[in-house]
Amino acid sequence: MSKILLIDIDSTIPNLALKKIEKYHIDRGDTVEWNNELGQLYADKVYVSCIFPENKHKCLAWEGKAEIGGTGYDLYKKLPKEIEDIKPRINWGFTTRGCIRRCYFCFVPEKEGNIHAIGDIYDIWDGKNKELMIMDNNILAMPNHFMKIAEQIRREKLRVDFNQGLDHRLVTPEIAKELLSIKHIKEIRFAFDDIKDVNTVLSCLDILRSAGLKDWKTRWYVYVSPFNSPKNVYDRMIIMKKQRQSVYIMRDRKIAKEKVFIGLASWGNTVGAFKTNCSLIELCDRSDRMKPYKKYLQALDNTQ
């Protein structure tokens, strides 16, 4: 029996690779410990995972002492097949890998290739829990597979979270009907990454409404890159507000601390505040939480 140490550099992020490694060793009778750096003094083998490139420097202390992997450390390093093929069944995971898109901010196509199915809900669900998180990057790019997954979710009466969001450009009347037939979906999420996508966003909402979508029943990721002006972000938010749908401001780490984007996120990511009829500046006057950001937001067009 060996002693195994697992180190998750990005500790707050669910790490499927380390969970596979854990199961692999537990099935062989090994003992597994997590995130105890002192464990390296007695561990027979150490695995370190780094998801985000900005944390790669934290791996330096483990070089020569551990097996290091993860997208943030080495985009092309893969698990051994005998570990990669393990199905932990921990109620979250993937039924597809890869993506058809080539978004400039995303590494998925380079790391995982074009989209392909790797399983279904029975490969990630433990058969008992009623909560399931599906982390597929673009499941709607395989519509027949999505239909299969939706049918399984309905059959088992699961509460599902399509955690990475869904591609609004791929929504058809058939997909909309199937999506809205899932009674226990946690939240229907899409992405509005570029103001140029406004027409396809509105078309998607028209299709969903024809299938029965109600007001404030979708949430749209509004990605904020270092190349976006505050007005660009604000305009996308206002479009969704007028459509009576929620937003979530997803800030790139390079601009996450800029006050204007903190203010926009404080507004948009709080559903109750975003749904009010008052303007953004009026909300800054009324809310103690928003007041510190008023001077950064008042240059924006607040006509709502």
Secondary structure by P-SEA (a helix, b strand, c coil): cbbbbbbccccccccaaaaaaaaaaaaabbbbbcccccccccccbbbbbbccccccccccccccccccccccccccccccccccccccccccccccccccccccccccccccccccccccccccccccccbbbbbccccccaaaaaaaaaaaaaaaccccccccccccccccaaaaaaaaaccccccbbbbcccccaaaaaaaaaaaaaaaccccccbbbbbcccccccaaaaaaaaaaaaaacbbbbbbbcccccccaaaaaaaaaaaccccccccccaaaaaaacccccccccccccccccc
